[in-house]
């Protein structure tokens, strides 16, 4: 026997893998076309920022105060007042989604204001909770600002006892694109690292080529290594493409160092590739492998990594589950390296977690890839 | 062939007085392997040895355990009991660079070129770079692939893939060559060429294990291990087994159309173990202690020629299994009588199909009268299936016309289809439906209702012994039963015309005999059968046959006429096939 590792066999297998990657259009699609599509989708298509909302106003009070408040809503940068009338006139619009909320200035509002009060009602569509709470809060904000301005104009001090002065660090305009684009890089690396790797080994099982390989002196460790190295490089290539696009096309700031980004991506690819190897060793079938990879890697990255949905606002049991999703440890690192800068104090614990996952996946994958057909 | 002999260590040279097992390159002893979920073991206490310099045949029907045994020898499966030793070490821990293994699917990378595949396997098997040029030269000449070195392996024909697979297995001269059904799905010409190549290697001192379901290949091996249902039925030189049926095989000349009826009577006689049609004659094997029957006993005119015939390995195999089925087909007995008619049952008139630049079938014409068997023969990809599909109405001809049971294909597709039963080449029933559900479904699609459907299904279950599997998913049945179910579904509505595409591919000789008993019986009831087969001896059952090669008909006639074209007196159908194809190639090159 010529030992466990033989450079000639290893090189021959790498060359073979490279030729296959170069000749397989689906590899190219997943590694380079899909990332571009995803980036454009998350860069332009998905926007979590608040924009102007369409509302209606019911002004049941003819007083000057009510007129003035209604004017404040008209002039607000958060709202487009598109309809006025009674509640019963406007409610069909709310139900149909033509407007997102109704601000009711009730009868007697002027009198209440004169007595130092003033209550309004805000009707929103609870079937869209985010929008509903947003409109409720902003409507109240407009009213408070109006009341403060009015009090100030009369020389009265009506300001609330405590005021917050919010200042957003790193992303002062609160542009969600800044968070989404680095998140998309996580999705792309999951696709290339886990999905492609799962597919290529399953393909060797399906086509019977692995059977022929196993009858040669190639060691299983060599075989796995020749699958890991090309797809590791391919995933880094996709990551680089995404980063360049993020910076130059989407104007996402990059405040960290390329070295840190490389370190972050590499530690993430360790569990991602390990998971792909494990899936293909366990399924030996391309169709099943792709399903398992989508369910166990792609969907958790989309839903549970904190990329689209804030983990801290998830129910506790779901939050607990997110600790098992490797990309959960990648997203904060990517977001930090892009919009905040190098923060090794944050990176290192997450990297340690990723390496831990990687070890588990690789040990399981190596154990599952025995040199046996049955 | 000038190939350097692999350096065989002294231990492998059989010193005088040693047994075969002592000098074997590989051997198995008491090997047993059971797969989860399978009631019967795949291998049951199997012992055999592979000796250098000899062709060892591993023979048996599908599911006999051949692939499992080869994979254990290649170190890819751990046996449950017993041991497998290669080069004196356990098979899972031996020098793999000295084993050449060609799996059933060749193990080629279809997206790499011929040369890239060779280079990959050369590096994996540790061929020294200095020896590379010489080895590639020799293999490319040997396999005649030199013109195709830059072609992707996926774009090679079946025969060329097989040769490349062999080249990859031998790129570093091995001491043990394991070939898993290298002849399957390849035309007889390529099979014969491959056999010769491997035979030359064995002569150079390599131990070769050649697994096959073709019993005629077994006959040519130096030693044969015959497997059936995981057990060794016979291990030794093939001639010794064939000798057991010496003087028990006769050839009976039966002029005219009576041979099917005569065969049926003969097989109903318990003293006759097996019988097949051979053109205008029958080949019968009598039981060990029974006398050879007289012409009168067979219902033939006195003085009919009954002469001894050379026994074949297949005869011995069937003898070992206790003889073939009886001659009367229950299926045929219950079949309706198809009305007499002078009109031909199947007409193909210059049927042509083009796919872009490529012509898959080129002016194929033939006529089959009612109550005859017509064979479409030819290598894979020659155009048999295309012709078949055009006649079934599944593919519209680019040119020409066809008719089945008097219905024009272009105008009355539905009527034409209703009057034919079709058994596709691959198992095309619903694998995840039970046997009964499949039968119900096909009865429904052929318009059988109520009592008629129930009767047809009950008959099919009884005739094909399907009761054992009624509620099992049909995909999990052994191949023989799948084929039986496919035939059962195709004849539920008792069609006047039957299309059978490779009906006996991969099944054991007994199931093949059973199928032909049914087919012969139905033909006697007036059914017309169009059949494709790659078992050349089965072509002998045909009343007439046409040989299709590269989309064209190169010969048409009765089996005896076709055999006569081979130019030898005792030519087999396979000889005829090869001779005709070679003649056609020569003509093409001359043109």
Boltz contact constraints between the chains, C-beta under 6 A:
constraints:
  - contact:
      token1: [A, 2]
      token2: [B, 126]
      max_distance: 6.0
  - contact:
      token1: [A, 8]
      token2: [B, 123]
      max_distance: 6.0
  - contact:
      token1: [A, 9]
      token2: [B, 123]
      max_distance: 6.0
  - contact:
      token1: [A, 9]
      token2: [B, 124]
      max_distance: 6.0
  - contact:
      token1: [A, 12]
      token2: [B, 120]
      max_distance: 6.0
  - contact:
      token1: [A, 12]
      token2: [B, 123]
      max_distance: 6.0
  - contact:
      token1: [A, 16]
      token2: [B, 120]
      max_distance: 6.0
  - contact:
      token1: [A, 19]
      token2: [B, 112]
      max_distance: 6.0
  - contact:
      token1: [A, 20]
      token2: [B, 111]
      max_distance: 6.0
  - contact:
      token1: [A, 23]
      token2: [B, 111]
      max_distance: 6.0
  - contact:
      token1: [A, 208]
      token2: [B, 103]
      max_distance: 6.0
  - contact:
      token1: [A, 208]
      token2: [B, 105]
      max_distance: 6.0
  - contact:
      token1: [A, 208]
      token2: [B, 107]
      max_distance: 6.0
  - contact:
      token1: [A, 209]
      token2: [B, 107]
      max_distance: 6.0
  - contact:
      token1: [A, 209]
      token2: [B, 109]
      max_distance: 6.0
  - contact:
      token1: [A, 211]
      token2: [B, 103]
      max_distance: 6.0
  - contact:
      token1: [A, 212]
      token2: [B, 103]
      max_distance: 6.0
  - contact:
      token1: [A, 212]
      token2: [B, 107]
      max_distance: 6.0
  - contact:
      token1: [A, 214]
      token2: [B, 76]
      max_distance: 6.0
  - contact:
      token1: [A, 215]
      token2: [B, 74]
      max_distance: 6.0
  - contact:
      token1: [A, 215]
      token2: [B, 101]
      max_distance: 6.0
  - contact:
      token1: [A, 216]
      token2: [B, 96]
      max_distance: 6.0
  - contact:
      token1: [A, 216]
      token2: [B, 124]
      max_distance: 6.0
  - contact:
      token1: [A, 216]
      token2: [B, 125]
      max_distance: 6.0
  - contact:
      token1: [A, 217]
      token2: [B, 96]
      max_distance: 6.0
  - contact:
      token1: [A, 217]
      token2: [B, 97]
      max_distance: 6.0
  - contact:
      token1: [A, 218]
      token2: [B, 124]
      max_distance: 6.0
  - contact:
      token1: [A, 372]
      token2: [B, 76]
      max_distance: 6.0
  - contact:
      token1: [A, 373]
      token2: [B, 71]
      max_distance: 6.0
  - contact:
      token1: [A, 373]
      token2: [B, 76]
      max_distance: 6.0
  - contact:
      token1: [A, 373]
      token2: [B, 77]
      max_distance: 6.0
  - contact:
      token1: [A, 374]
      token2: [B, 77]
      max_distance: 6.0
